[in-house]
Amino acid sequence: MAQEYRRAFARATEYPSEFWLQAAGELQWEQEPRRAVDESRAPLYTWFPDGSLNLSVNALDRHVAAGRGEQTALIYDSAMLGSVQKFSYAQLLEEVARFAGVLAGRGVKTGDRVLIYLPMIPQAAIAMLACARLGVVHSVVFGGFAPKELAARITDCTPTVIVTASGGIEPTRRVEYLPAVADALRLAQPAVRDVIVAHREGFDHDLHEYDGRSFNGAAVNWLSWEQLAAVAAPADPVPVPSAHPLYVLYTSGTTGAPKGVVRDTGGYGTALQFSMNAVYDVHAGDVMFTASDVGWVVGHSYIVYGPLIAGATTVLYEGKPVGTPDAGVFGRIIEEHKVTTMFTAPTALRAVRKADPGGELFTSHDLSSLRALFVAGERLDPDTYHFASALLGVPVVDNWWQTETGWPIAANPLGLEQLPAKAGSPTTPVPGFDVQIRDAVGEPLPVGAEGNIVVKLPLPPGALSTLWGNDQRFIDTYLSQIPGYYLTGDSGFMDEDGYLFVMGRTDDVINVSGHRLSTGAMEQVLASHGAVAECAVIGLADELKGQRPAGFVVLKSGVQIPEEQLRAEIIAMVRQHIGPVADFREVSVVEGLPKTRSGKILRKTMRQIADGQDYVVPSTIEDASVIQALLPVLRPGG
């Protein structure tokens, strides 16, 4: 069983230098590397230290040079505008080279930083690739982030230019970006010289309101993307060392100073080319639709860089899984653009299921082009897995990874071979990730025992090289607890077949009367109830038991069930599947669960509210009103 996968995994583990130098050979290098990894600064590692390349060349120029310039590279599908725009590889290269010329013309040079604050429009991908073309470090901040959060990121990475747009379009409102940028500039340490604005119709604020004003004691130019691009000369690519930072991406939900994950150029390009082929089974000419945002790591890796490096067509979607116009929109996109591979978050599938429990709107479209659905961002509970599998009739692949790793730690490697799936598991570690389960003091745990999920160093190419401007914080946060290993911060176990089960963040393991219990295991039970669309379990402070579990459930649309009956049925199910030791007695029906825009449920915030602690609503929250609606449930009488 699993010969191709096992061979690849063994080679990556036993002969990593040979394995990754061969993988790197799939890219186009200015200077081909001869060395795989520099360990002289361990636990900080550098991949392909003697290599140099340009990532925009690998995403665009080389495909045009190979005679595929007319192939569609990017499809911009805006459900918000009801429009579709397509760019061939040749056209996208022209746009990228021209905007790189805009940046170069404004004095931006290799090593400088550019902050990108854009909605899901083509300019987002173009700006990212234009930065890569010049060896400029980009930092994408999710469009619509609050000014305070934007300011913290400006102060941390000191960009000379901000690239933004008039605003973003939500189903029920328009979000003005320019006032937020102006407020952030007033709060941030001065470094920004230029704000370049892509114009969108229908917004109240214009760059002329702000141009010429002083922000925090510094003069800032507010400039038109369109006017600058009309007169700019296209820029040639600048080769950079493999270790040169490609981007800084700030992790969501952080407290205190933001944590800027630094991604290198050569290692990342190698990892993306490898993962597109080995994990996602996406190749030149295929069509990949990743329903995410360029503000998240999934958008960086599998909307922009990964599909284009692989020579595929990528769909950049401006809209929601439901409500633009309905729960069948993903089906419409698959049919219209002949999507072969789709990638989304479990929360999107749960939203579809809540609005359309039978999935009729989705399956009313021709889905015959689709070969696989990949899911990541939040734990894929077995019930949602079975729903999607039955709905689509194609492999549904849970892949588990983090902003820090940049690409999947564990997945069913469809491009190597399709392994038997197990509901609740992202299958096995991907070649390059030596995953182990350790206890709190670093001792290995036996098969089936839950503990800290760690990865043996060095991490493979493509994972973070450090945190921006702070090597020591990187070491202290991730590498110091168990020397020689990267601490993922997640807990889980490996079964007898080597399948990984990720049960949740380590702080989502609760202690009930001395018994360590996984909230993820309880959520799995709650989600299997026929009336439940999605759920969360948190541990509440309890004077007697230390902690006690409490469940919060959102019902499927149209479901009618008395709350007492639902509570009794769920308590009985948890007792049956987890045991009386869980002491599970509390279930509340709620309208919605608070989530980040990338789909993670904010369990920690819920727990802080319920325990009467001070809490800060994370800047990454999708809808702050959900917290307000939950307050009476989490803090009754409070």
Buried (B, 14 or more C-beta within 10 A) or exposed (E): EBEEBBEBBEBBBEEBEEBBBBBBEBBBBBBBBEBBBBEEEEBBBBBBBBBBBBBBBBBBBBBBEEEBBEBBBBBBBBBBBEEBEBBBBBBBBBBBBBBBBBBBEBEBEEEBBBBBBBBBBBBBBBBBBBBBBBBBBBBBBBBBBBBEBBBBBBBBBBBBBBBBBBBBBBEEEBBBBBBBBBBBBBBBEBBBBBBBBBEBEEBEBBBEEBBEEEBBEEEBBBBBBEEBBEEBEBBBBBBBBBBBBBBBBBBBBBEEEBBBBBBBBBBBBBBBBBBBBBBBBBEEEBBBBBBBBBBBBBBBBBBBBBBBBBBBBBBBBBBBBBBBBBBBBBBBBBBBBEBBBBBBBBBBBBBBBBBBBEBEBBBEBEBEBBBBBBBBBBBBBBBBBEBBBEBBEBBBBBBBBBBBBBBBBBBBBBBBBBBEBBBBBBBBBBBBBBBBBBEEEBEEBEEEEBBBBBBBBBBBBBBBBBBBEBBEBBBEBBBEBBEEBBBBBBBBBBEEBBBBBBBBBBEBBBEBBEBEBBBBBBBBBBBBBEBBBBBBBBBBEBEEBBBBBBBBBBBBEEEEBEEEEBBEBBBEBBBEEBEEEBBBEBBBBBEBBBBBBBBBBBBBBBBBBBBEEEBEBBBBBBEEEBBEEBEEBBEEEE
